[in-house]
Amino acid sequence: QHRLPPDGGIGLRVLALWSYYPAAGVTDELMFPKGAEIREVEDINGDWAWGVYAAGKGLFPGGYGRVV
């Protein structure tokens, strides 16, 4: 069974300020509700970030959350 790094692993933790739902058919973006804690976040280019939430991982708009 593949496990994510424990707390203190690489990447930032981000608190979602808004929900994000990718467009239909998009498979490389991360879906999450407002208030979600997204882990292992890496800033890609200032506009987009990569992170892990629940069982999903993928890209999301960087401005949708704040680092905690």
C-alpha positions as CSV (number, residue, x, y, z in Angstrom):
1,Q,0.0,0.0,0.0
2,H,1.4,3.4,-1.0
3,R,1.4,5.9,1.7
4,L,1.9,9.7,1.6
5,P,4.8,11.2,3.5
6,P,3.9,11.9,7.2
7,D,3.4,15.4,8.5
8,G,6.6,17.3,8.2
9,G,7.3,15.8,4.7
10,I,8.1,17.9,1.7
11,G,5.7,20.5,0.4
12,L,3.5,23.2,2.0
13,R,0.1,22.9,3.6
14,V,-2.6,25.1,2.1
15,L,-6.0,25.9,3.4
16,A,-8.6,26.3,0.6
17,L,-10.3,29.6,0.7
18,W,-12.7,28.5,-2.1
19,S,-14.0,25.3,-3.5
20,Y,-12.4,24.2,-6.8
21,Y,-14.1,21.9,-9.4
22,P,-12.1,21.1,-12.6
23,A,-14.0,21.3,-15.9
24,A,-15.6,18.1,-17.1
25,G,-13.1,15.7,-18.6
26,V,-10.1,17.3,-17.0
27,T,-8.1,14.6,-15.1
28,D,-4.9,16.4,-14.0
29,E,-6.5,18.9,-11.7
30,L,-7.4,18.6,-8.0
31,M,-11.0,18.9,-6.7
32,F,-11.6,20.1,-3.2
33,P,-14.2,21.9,-1.0
34,K,-13.7,25.3,0.7
35,G,-11.8,24.7,4.0
36,A,-9.9,21.7,2.7
37,E,-6.3,21.2,3.9
38,I,-4.3,20.5,0.8
39,R,-0.9,18.9,1.5
40,E,2.4,18.4,-0.2
41,V,1.8,21.6,-2.1
42,E,4.4,22.8,-4.7
43,D,4.1,26.1,-6.5
44,I,4.4,25.4,-10.2
45,N,4.5,28.9,-11.8
46,G,2.8,31.4,-9.5
47,D,-0.6,30.8,-11.0
48,W,-0.9,27.1,-10.5
49,A,0.2,24.7,-7.8
50,W,0.3,20.9,-7.3
51,G,-1.0,19.2,-4.2
52,V,-2.7,16.3,-2.6
53,Y,-6.2,16.2,-1.0
54,A,-8.1,13.1,0.1
55,A,-7.3,10.4,-2.4
56,G,-6.6,12.9,-5.2
57,K,-3.6,14.7,-6.4
58,G,-3.1,17.3,-9.2
59,L,-3.0,20.9,-10.2
60,F,-5.1,23.7,-8.8
61,P,-5.2,27.5,-9.0
62,G,-2.6,28.9,-6.6
63,G,-4.8,31.8,-5.5
64,Y,-7.5,29.4,-4.1
65,G,-5.7,28.9,-0.9
66,R,-3.3,30.3,1.7
67,V,-0.3,28.6,3.3
68,V,-0.8,27.4,6.9
